[in-house]
Amino acid sequence: MVLMSSSDTHTMRLNPEQRQQLLALARESIRHALQHDAPLRPALADYPPPLTEPAASFVTLNLNQQLRGCIGTLSAYQPLVIDVATNAYNAAMRDPRFPSLTAEELAQVKIHISVLSTPAPLFVDSEEDLLARLRPGIDGLIIRDGVYHATFLPSVWQSLPTAADFVSHLKHKAGLPAHYWSDTLEIETYQSESFGD
């Protein structure tokens, strides 16, 4: 069995001004989508590092304290500003759980952004081992088994505070039974830097 390092994988550190730039960009991308049905394509020259470096992000929309959309990427393959603009568009207009956001809703919606660290494999012997090694409030979790896959951001611990609930609900999200376990189950953890308006 291989143990995960106890130190977190690298997470980006953004200052308050950079966080505000990303939140403003996400809102502007949704506004652009309402007018043009396409995500905003930010000019990289308008943003400083580290906002132009490759990073993975999730954009979550909440309306009246209820989820209204959440879309993201798990791997860093494009500049963070482009990732955020694209995910804001997709959360507002392409989340299959919700109708497209309206202009009236945009005025009320709260935007939350999570910038993810690189996911790291977690090798465990059993579900009990997994539950013992998860860090509530810190670890995001990815599970995969064949065509079944799902992730929960670290922020989900706020509504599912025990490791057992966190894992069983994630399995349900992936389309798996709550007590499912298999030697082919792939598990990764990550951390995030999260902020909202």
C-alpha positions in Angstrom: 0.0 0.0 0.0 1.3 3.5 -0.9 0.6 6.3 1.5 -0.4 9.8 0.5 2.0 12.5 1.6 0.8 14.3 4.7 1.7 17.6 3.1 -0.9 19.2 0.8 -0.2 19.3 -2.9 0.6 22.8 -4.2 -2.3 25.2 -4.1 -2.3 28.7 -5.6 -2.2 31.6 -3.1 -4.2 34.6 -4.4 -4.3 38.0 -2.7 -7.6 39.8 -2.1 -7.3 41.9 -5.3 -6.7 38.8 -7.4 -9.7 37.1 -5.9 -11.8 40.1 -6.7 -10.6 40.1 -10.2 -11.6 36.5 -10.7 -15.1 37.1 -9.1 -15.6 40.1 -11.4 -14.5 38.1 -14.4 -16.9 35.3 -13.6 -19.8 37.7 -13.3 -18.8 39.5 -16.5 -18.6 36.1 -18.3 -22.2 35.3 -17.3 -23.3 38.7 -18.4 -21.6 38.2 -21.7 -23.3 34.8 -22.0 -26.7 36.3 -21.5 -26.0 38.6 -24.5 -24.0 36.4 -26.8 -24.6 32.8 -25.6 -20.8 32.2 -25.4 -18.3 32.6 -22.6 -16.1 35.7 -22.3 -12.6 35.2 -23.6 -10.4 37.3 -21.3 -7.2 38.9 -22.7 -4.3 37.4 -20.8 -2.4 40.7 -21.0 -5.1 42.3 -18.8 -4.2 40.0 -15.9 -1.1 39.4 -13.7 0.5 36.1 -12.8 -0.6 33.9 -11.2 -4.0 34.5 -12.8 -2.6 33.6 -16.2 -1.0 30.4 -15.1 -2.6 27.0 -15.8 -5.0 26.1 -13.0 -8.2 24.1 -12.4 -11.3 25.8 -10.9 -14.9 25.3 -10.0 -17.5 28.1 -10.2 -20.5 27.7 -7.9 -23.7 29.8 -8.2 -26.1 30.2 -5.3 -29.4 32.0 -5.4 -31.4 32.5 -2.1 -28.9 30.3 -0.4 -29.7 27.4 -2.8 -27.4 25.9 -5.4 -28.1 27.3 -8.8 -25.2 25.9 -10.8 -21.8 24.4 -10.3 -19.3 23.4 -13.1 -15.5 23.0 -13.0 -12.4 21.3 -14.1 -10.2 18.9 -12.2 -7.0 19.3 -14.2 -5.0 22.4 -15.0 -4.9 22.7 -18.8 -5.5 26.4 -19.5 -4.9 29.7 -17.9 -6.9 30.3 -14.7 -8.7 33.4 -16.0 -9.9 31.4 -19.1 -10.9 28.4 -16.9 -12.9 30.7 -14.5 -14.6 32.5 -17.4 -15.5 29.2 -19.1 -16.7 27.5 -15.9 -18.8 30.6 -14.9 -20.5 30.4 -18.3 -21.1 26.7 -18.0 -22.4 26.9 -14.4 -24.9 29.6 -15.5 -26.0 28.2 -18.9 -25.0 24.6 -19.1 -25.5 22.8 -15.8 -27.9 20.1 -16.7 -29.6 20.2 -13.3 -30.9 23.8 -13.9 -32.4 26.0 -16.6 -30.2 28.7 -17.9 -29.7 31.6 -15.6 -31.7 34.7 -16.4 -30.6 38.4 -16.3 -32.9 38.9 -13.3 -31.2 36.1 -11.4 -27.7 37.3 -12.2 -28.5 40.5 -10.2 -29.2 38.3 -7.1 -26.8 35.3 -7.6 -23.8 34.8 -5.3 -20.6 33.6 -7.0 -18.1 31.3 -5.3 -14.8 30.2 -6.9 -12.6 27.3 -5.9 -9.1 27.0 -7.3 -7.9 23.4 -7.0 -4.6 21.9 -6.2 -3.4 19.0 -8.4 -5.3 15.9 -7.4 -3.1 13.2 -5.8 -3.9 9.5 -5.8 -4.9 8.0 -2.4 -4.3 4.3 -2.1 -6.4 2.7 0.6 -7.2 -0.9 1.6 -10.8 -0.5 2.4 -13.6 2.0 2.9 -12.7 2.1 6.6 -9.2 3.1 5.7 -10.5 5.8 3.4 -12.8 7.2 6.0 -10.0 7.3 8.6 -7.6 9.2 6.3 -10.0 11.8 4.9 -9.6 15.3 6.4 -13.0 16.9 6.9 -13.1 20.5 5.7 -9.8 20.1 3.9 -9.9 17.4 1.3 -11.9 17.3 -1.9 -12.5 13.8 -3.2 -12.6 12.2 -6.6 -13.9 8.6 -7.1 -13.8 6.7 -10.4 -14.7 3.2 -11.4 -15.2 2.5 -15.1 -17.8 4.9 -16.4 -18.8 6.0 -12.9 -17.1 9.1 -11.5 -17.8 12.1 -9.3 -16.2 14.7 -7.1 -17.1 16.8 -4.0 -15.2 20.0 -3.4 -13.9 20.6 0.2 -16.8 23.1 0.7 -19.3 20.2 0.6 -18.0 19.2 4.1 -20.2 22.1 5.4 -23.3 20.2 4.6 -21.9 16.7 5.0 -19.6 17.0 8.0 -18.9 13.3 8.6 -16.6 11.2 6.4 -19.1 8.4 6.1 -21.8 10.8 4.8 -19.4 12.6 2.5 -18.3 9.3 0.9 -21.7 7.7 0.7 -23.3 10.8 -0.9 -20.4 11.1 -3.4 -20.9 7.4 -4.4 -24.6 8.3 -5.0 -23.6 11.3 -7.1 -21.4 8.9 -9.2 -24.3 6.5 -9.6 -22.9 3.9 -7.3 -24.6 2.2 -4.2 -23.8 3.8 -0.9 -21.8 0.7 0.3 -20.1 0.0 -3.0 -16.4 -1.0 -2.8 -14.2 -2.5 -5.4 -10.5 -3.1 -6.0 -10.9 -1.1 -9.2 -12.1 2.0 -7.4 -9.7 4.9 -8.1 -9.5 7.6 -5.4 -7.8 11.0 -5.5 -7.8 13.9 -3.1 -7.1 17.6 -3.6 -7.4 20.9 -1.7 -8.8 24.2 -2.8 -8.5 27.9 -2.2 -12.1 29.1 -2.0 -13.7 32.6 -2.0 -16.9 34.2 -2.9 -18.8 37.5 -3.0 
